[in-house]
Amino acid sequence: MPDLLLISGSLRQGSLNTRLVLEAGRLWDGDAGLATIEMPLYNGDDEAESGVPGAAQELAEQIAAAR
């Protein structure tokens, strides 16, 4: 598991945000990994009815696994 979990604020192909995050990971003196998930907008009503969305749970697991 990575020491540093990188999270980009954009899913767009060729995103400057993602390129900057990846460059930060390259410069990191350790193991860096990019979280690649598509997060839904937060909706407390949906969460109360259906539970935490799978993508949000996956991100939480990636964060927990990072050292």
Contacts in CASP RR format, 6 or more apart in sequence:
PFRMAT RR
TARGET T0000
AUTHOR 0000-0000-0000
METHOD contacts of the structure
MODEL  1
MPDLLLISGSLRQGSLNTRLVLEAGRLWDGDAGLATIEMPLYNGDDEAES
GVPGAAQELAEQIAAAR
1 31 0 8 1.000
1 65 0 8 1.000
1 66 0 8 1.000
1 67 0 8 1.000
2 31 0 8 1.000
2 32 0 8 1.000
2 33 0 8 1.000
2 66 0 8 1.000
2 67 0 8 1.000
3 28 0 8 1.000
3 30 0 8 1.000
3 31 0 8 1.000
3 32 0 8 1.000
3 66 0 8 1.000
3 67 0 8 1.000
4 25 0 8 1.000
4 28 0 8 1.000
4 30 0 8 1.000
4 31 0 8 1.000
4 32 0 8 1.000
4 33 0 8 1.000
4 66 0 8 1.000
5 32 0 8 1.000
5 33 0 8 1.000
5 35 0 8 1.000
5 62 0 8 1.000
5 63 0 8 1.000
5 66 0 8 1.000
6 21 0 8 1.000
6 22 0 8 1.000
6 24 0 8 1.000
6 25 0 8 1.000
6 32 0 8 1.000
6 33 0 8 1.000
6 34 0 8 1.000
6 35 0 8 1.000
7 21 0 8 1.000
7 34 0 8 1.000
7 35 0 8 1.000
7 59 0 8 1.000
8 15 0 8 1.000
8 17 0 8 1.000
8 18 0 8 1.000
8 21 0 8 1.000
8 34 0 8 1.000
8 35 0 8 1.000
9 15 0 8 1.000
9 17 0 8 1.000
9 18 0 8 1.000
9 21 0 8 1.000
10 16 0 8 1.000
10 17 0 8 1.000
10 18 0 8 1.000
11 38 0 8 1.000
12 18 0 8 1.000
18 34 0 8 1.000
21 34 0 8 1.000
22 34 0 8 1.000
24 32 0 8 1.000
25 32 0 8 1.000
25 33 0 8 1.000
26 32 0 8 1.000
35 59 0 8 1.000
35 62 0 8 1.000
37 55 0 8 1.000
37 58 0 8 1.000
37 59 0 8 1.000
37 62 0 8 1.000
38 55 0 8 1.000
39 53 0 8 1.000
39 55 0 8 1.000
39 56 0 8 1.000
39 59 0 8 1.000
40 53 0 8 1.000
40 55 0 8 1.000
40 56 0 8 1.000
46 53 0 8 1.000
47 53 0 8 1.000
52 60 0 8 1.000
END
